[in-house]
Amino acid sequence: MTLPIPALVGDAWFWRSDAAPVVSIRWGWPGGSRLDPEGREGEAALGAALLTQGAGDLDATAFQEALRDRAISLSFWAERDWFGGALRCLSDALPEAVRLAALALSAPRFDDAPVQQTRARMIAQARREKEQPRILSARAFWDGIAPGNPIARPVQGTAESLAAAVPRVPARPGPALAAAAGAVAPATLAAALDMLLAGTEPPRAAPVLDAPRPFGRAVVPHAAPQSAITFGHSGRGVPPSGRGWDAAQVALRVLGGGGFGARLMERVRERGGLAYGISAGFQTIPGAGLIVGGTATANANVPRVLDLVTAEWRRMAESGPAEAEIADATAAMAGGAVRAFADTGRAVSALLAARRMGRAPEDIAARPARLRSLTVAEVATAARAALDPEALSFAIAGEPVGL
């Protein structure tokens, strides 16, 4: 399969595929939970969850029936740095799908019953998360690496902040980004996008994370037989585009991704028998790139796991991957890039992710060949640039022995 160079329809990337009479669109705005008012964390997530619970003259039941009648999938969500929407439908249902999506964004009802039900569900989830070591360690990691920064606050909020959150359409400080794929004429798509992307607000300053701070080791006491561990550090300025980014991703896949073939998995699980799973990879957020990983292990094993992760981190930073490891990683990643265009839903996810990372349209088609052309020296250089074992920080939730 030859990967496409997406066309531009307005400001959106578009991959036309007539293999099936289906259209997928994915779009969004920067902002997300980092714009939540202090004390009302989770407000963007609450608003996003309510947008398909009634709009205009349609209450929640009528809105859901309208979606079902035309087999339309529509969803909205808030991330740490993003508010997004996605729809998928048969081509002939696109006008109705866009009408309902635009109505949800422009005239949400926020009726009392769905607001109270959704708020109660999210509060219950927030309370459950207070007892989950994995969530506790992740929050401690963000608090440690970005102390006091709104970008580190929990996206879904806490029980207390959700009780105070005000149902609203999440902030949409422009410009919007969009991607589309499927069997639709460009002119029809352009009109649909005009409706979907209306309502962008004037740009405004939003918190960024200029300098993630190493914090060493932090322990969150929690009574449990296992400790959850979140670890990582700044990506040290690796740009989210170009060969350097691809090379750094290859190094991270060899170190912490790709399942049982990854070095961390082989060392901590296969040889050490210390954890069921362990992984690490890039997270891009405004102002910074982070490398973040996670695992869980018996409390008595925590010091050993921390030592092994640090040792493998250092070995990769100093020597890079072997040629065979690079060949395996690039083959898998190139295959994944191709498989992303096996259906319209995955295609729009891949296209929009590339847009958010600042890539050019032609990078999509060139990526498999670019990955396969990476040299051992390029990947070793990227590993040295991205990985810093001295800055590696660990947040542990549990009752670790010896810490």
C-alpha positions in Angstrom: 0.0 0.0 0.0 1.3 3.4 -0.9 0.7 6.0 1.8 -1.1 9.2 0.7 0.0 12.8 0.7 -3.1 14.3 2.3 -4.8 17.0 0.3 -5.8 20.3 1.8 -9.5 21.1 2.1 -9.6 24.6 3.6 -7.1 24.1 6.5 -7.9 20.4 7.0 -5.9 17.4 5.9 -8.0 15.1 3.8 -7.4 11.5 2.6 -10.0 10.5 0.0 -10.8 6.8 0.0 -13.8 5.4 -1.8 -13.2 1.8 -0.6 -16.3 2.1 1.6 -19.1 4.7 1.8 -17.9 6.0 5.1 -16.5 9.4 6.3 -14.5 10.1 9.4 -13.6 13.6 10.7 -11.5 14.4 13.7 -10.9 18.0 14.9 -10.1 20.1 17.9 -8.6 23.1 19.5 -5.6 23.7 21.8 -6.5 24.3 25.4 -8.0 21.4 27.2 -7.9 21.0 31.0 -5.0 23.4 31.5 -7.5 26.2 31.0 -9.8 24.9 33.7 -10.3 27.5 36.5 -8.5 26.8 39.7 -10.7 24.8 42.0 -12.9 23.6 39.1 -10.4 21.1 37.6 -12.3 18.6 35.4 -14.6 21.3 34.0 -13.5 20.8 30.4 -13.9 17.1 30.7 -17.4 17.5 32.2 -18.5 19.9 29.5 -17.2 17.6 26.8 -19.0 14.6 28.2 -22.3 16.5 28.2 -22.2 17.7 24.6 -24.0 14.7 23.2 -26.5 14.8 26.0 -28.9 17.1 24.3 -28.7 20.2 22.1 -31.1 22.7 20.6 -34.6 21.4 20.7 -33.4 17.8 21.2 -33.1 16.5 24.8 -30.6 13.8 25.7 -32.9 10.9 24.6 -33.9 12.6 21.3 -30.3 13.5 20.5 -29.0 10.0 21.0 -31.9 8.6 18.9 -31.0 11.0 16.1 -27.5 9.7 16.1 -28.7 6.1 16.2 -31.2 6.6 13.4 -28.4 7.5 11.0 -25.7 5.2 12.5 -23.6 8.2 13.5 -20.8 8.0 15.9 -20.1 11.3 17.6 -17.9 12.0 20.6 -16.1 14.9 22.4 -13.3 14.8 25.0 -10.8 17.0 26.8 -7.1 16.2 27.2 -4.4 17.9 29.2 -3.8 20.3 26.3 -6.6 19.7 23.8 -10.4 19.7 23.3 -11.4 17.5 20.5 -14.3 15.9 18.6 -14.7 13.0 16.3 -17.5 11.7 14.0 -17.9 8.7 11.8 -20.9 8.0 9.5 -22.0 6.7 6.2 -21.3 9.2 3.4 -25.0 10.0 2.8 -25.4 10.8 6.5 -22.7 13.4 6.7 -24.9 16.4 6.5 -27.0 15.2 9.5 -23.8 14.2 11.4 -22.3 17.6 10.9 -25.6 19.3 11.8 -25.8 17.4 15.1 -22.1 18.0 15.9 -22.4 21.7 15.2 -25.6 21.9 17.3 -23.9 20.2 20.2 -21.1 22.8 20.1 -23.3 25.9 19.5 -26.4 25.1 21.5 -25.8 22.4 24.2 -28.7 22.1 26.6 -27.0 21.1 29.8 -30.3 19.9 31.2 -30.3 19.2 34.9 -30.8 15.4 34.8 -27.9 14.6 32.5 -25.6 17.1 34.2 -26.3 15.5 37.6 -25.9 12.0 36.2 -22.6 12.8 34.4 -21.2 14.7 37.4 -22.1 11.9 39.8 -20.4 9.3 37.5 -17.3 11.4 37.2 -17.2 12.1 40.9 -17.5 8.4 41.6 -14.7 7.7 39.2 -12.5 10.3 40.9 -13.1 8.8 44.3 -12.1 5.3 42.9 -9.0 6.8 41.4 -7.9 8.0 44.9 -7.5 4.3 45.7 -5.6 3.3 42.6 -1.8 3.3 43.0 -1.3 3.8 39.2 -3.3 7.0 39.3 -1.6 8.2 42.5 1.9 7.7 41.1 1.0 9.4 37.8 -0.3 12.4 39.7 2.7 12.5 41.9 4.9 12.4 38.8 3.2 15.4 37.2 3.2 17.3 40.5 6.9 16.7 40.8 7.9 17.5 37.3 5.7 20.6 36.9 5.0 21.9 40.4 2.3 24.5 40.5 1.7 24.4 36.7 -2.0 24.0 35.7 -0.9 21.6 33.0 -0.1 19.1 35.7 -3.6 19.0 37.3 -5.7 15.9 36.8 -7.6 16.1 33.5 -10.8 14.5 35.0 -10.6 16.6 38.2 -11.2 15.5 41.7 -14.4 14.8 43.6 -14.2 18.3 45.2 -13.4 20.2 42.0 -16.0 18.4 39.9 -18.6 19.3 42.5 -17.8 23.0 41.8 -17.4 22.6 38.0 -19.7 24.6 35.7 -21.1 22.7 32.7 -20.0 24.6 29.6 -18.5 24.1 26.1 -14.8 23.7 26.7 -12.7 26.7 25.6 -11.8 26.9 21.9 -9.0 29.4 21.6 -8.1 29.1 17.9 -6.9 28.1 15.5 -8.6 24.7 15.1 -7.0 21.7 13.5 -8.9 19.1 11.5 -8.4 15.9 9.5 -10.9 13.9 7.4 -10.9 10.7 5.5 -13.3 8.7 3.4 -15.8 8.9 0.5 -16.7 12.5 0.3 -16.3 15.3 -2.3 -13.9 18.1 -1.3 -16.6 20.7 -1.7 -19.0 18.8 0.5 -16.3 18.4 3.1 -15.3 22.0 3.0 -18.9 23.0 3.8 -19.0 20.5 6.7 -15.8 21.8 8.2 -17.0 25.4 8.1 -19.9 24.3 10.3 -17.8 22.2 12.6 -15.0 24.7 13.2 -17.2 27.7 13.8 -17.1 29.4 17.2 -13.4 29.6 17.7 -12.6 32.1 20.4 -9.8 34.8 20.2 -6.4 33.3 21.0 -5.3 33.7 24.6 -2.4 32.7 26.7 -2.4 29.2 28.1 0.1 27.6 30.5 3.0 25.8 29.0 5.7 23.6 30.5 9.0 25.3 29.6 11.3 23.3 31.8 10.2 20.0 33.3 11.9 19.7 36.7 13.8 16.6 37.8 12.6 15.6 41.3 14.5 12.4 42.0 12.2 10.0 43.9 8.8 10.7 45.5 6.8 8.3 47.5 3.0 8.4 48.0 2.2 6.1 50.9 -0.6 3.8 50.0 -1.5 0.5 51.6 -1.2 -2.2 48.9 0.9 -5.3 48.2 2.3 -3.7 45.1 3.8 -0.3 44.3 2.9 1.6 41.1 5.8 3.5 39.5 5.7 6.4 37.1 9.1 7.5 35.8 10.6 9.8 33.2 12.1 13.2 32.4 12.2 16.0 29.8 12.8 14.9 26.2 15.7 17.4 26.3 14.5 19.4 23.3 14.0 16.6 20.7 11.9 18.4 18.1 8.6 16.6 17.3 9.4 16.5 13.6 12.2 15.5 11.2 14.6 12.6 11.2 15.8 13.4 14.7 12.3 12.8 16.0 11.9 9.5 14.1 15.3 8.4 15.3 14.4 9.2 18.9 11.2 7.3 18.6 13.1 4.3 17.4 15.4 4.5 20.3 12.5 4.7 22.7 10.7 1.8 21.1 13.8 -0.4 21.5 14.1 0.8 25.1 10.6 0.8 26.3 8.0 0.0 23.6 7.2 -2.8 21.2 6.2 -5.4 23.7 8.4 -8.3 24.8 11.3 -7.3 22.6 11.9 -4.0 24.4 14.9 -3.8 26.7 13.0 -2.7 29.8 10.5 -5.6 29.4 13.3 -8.1 28.8 15.3 -7.0 31.7 12.6 -6.3 34.3 10.0 -9.0 33.4 11.7 -11.7 31.3 15.0 -12.0 33.2 14.1 -10.4 36.5 10.5 -11.6 37.0 9.9 -8.4 38.8 6.8 -7.0 36.9 4.1 -8.1 34.6 4.8 -5.2 32.2 6.8 -2.0 31.8 6.9 0.6 29.0 8.0 4.1 28.2 7.5 6.6 25.4 7.2 10.2 24.3 4.4 12.5 25.4 4.3 15.9 23.7 2.7 18.8 25.6 2.8 22.5 25.0 6.3 23.9 25.6 8.0 20.6 26.2 8.3 16.9 25.3 8.4 14.3 28.0 9.5 10.7 28.1 7.2 8.9 30.6 7.0 5.2 31.6 5.3 3.1 34.1 5.2 -0.3 35.8 4.1 -2.0 39.0 6.0 -4.4 41.3 5.9 -6.0 44.7 6.8 -3.5 47.4 10.0 -5.4 48.2 11.2 -5.2 44.6 10.9 -1.5 44.1 14.6 -0.6 44.7 15.7 -3.3 42.3 13.3 -2.1 39.6 14.4 1.5 39.9 18.1 0.4 39.6 17.4 -1.7 36.5 15.4 1.0 34.8 18.2 3.5 35.5 20.8 1.1 34.2 19.0 0.4 31.0 18.3 4.1 30.5 22.0 4.8 30.9 23.0 1.9 28.6 20.7 3.2 25.8 21.9 6.8 26.3 25.6 5.8 26.1 25.6 3.2 23.4 22.3 3.4 21.5 20.5 0.3 20.1 22.2 -2.5 18.1 21.7 -2.7 14.3 19.3 -5.7 14.6 17.2 -3.9 17.2 16.9 -0.8 14.9 15.9 -3.0 12.0 13.2 -4.7 14.0 11.9 -1.4 15.4 11.8 0.5 12.1 10.1 -2.4 10.3 7.4 -2.5 13.0 6.9 1.3 13.0 6.9 1.5 9.2 4.2 -1.3 9.1 2.2 0.6 11.8 2.3 3.8 9.7 0.9 1.8 6.7 -1.8 0.0 8.8 -3.0 3.4 10.1 -4.6 3.9 6.7 -6.5 0.6 6.7 -9.7 2.4 7.7 -10.9 6.0 7.9 -11.1 6.1 11.7 -7.4 5.2 12.2 -6.4 7.4 9.3 -7.9 10.6 10.8 -6.2 9.9 14.1 -2.9 9.5 12.4 -3.4 12.6 10.3 -4.4 14.8 13.2 -1.6 13.6 15.4 0.9 14.5 12.7 -0.7 18.0 12.3 -0.5 18.5 16.1 3.2 17.7 15.9 3.8 20.2 13.2 4.6 17.8 10.4 4.2 18.6 6.7 1.6 16.7 4.6 4.4 15.0 2.5 5.9 13.6 5.7 3.0 11.1 5.9 3.8 9.4 2.6 7.6 9.5 3.3 7.6 8.2 6.8 7.9 4.4 6.2 10.9 5.0 3.9 12.4 7.5 6.2 12.2 5.1 9.1 13.9 2.3 7.2 16.7 4.7 6.1 17.7 5.6 9.6 21.3 4.6 10.4 22.7 3.2 13.6 24.7 6.4 14.1 21.5 8.6 13.8 19.6 6.5 16.3 22.5 6.5 18.8 22.8 10.3 18.4 19.1 10.7 19.1 19.3 8.4 22.1 22.1 10.5 23.6 20.1 13.7 22.9 16.8 12.4 24.3 17.8 10.3 27.3 19.3 11.7 30.5 19.7 9.1 33.3 20.8 11.8 35.7 17.4 13.5 35.3 15.3 10.3 35.5 12.7 10.8 38.2 10.4 8.2 39.9 7.0 8.6 41.6 6.1 5.6 43.6 2.6 4.9 45.1 2.5 2.1 47.6 4.6 0.8 50.6 8.0 0.4 48.9 10.6 -1.3 51.0 13.9 0.5 51.5 12.9 3.9 50.1 
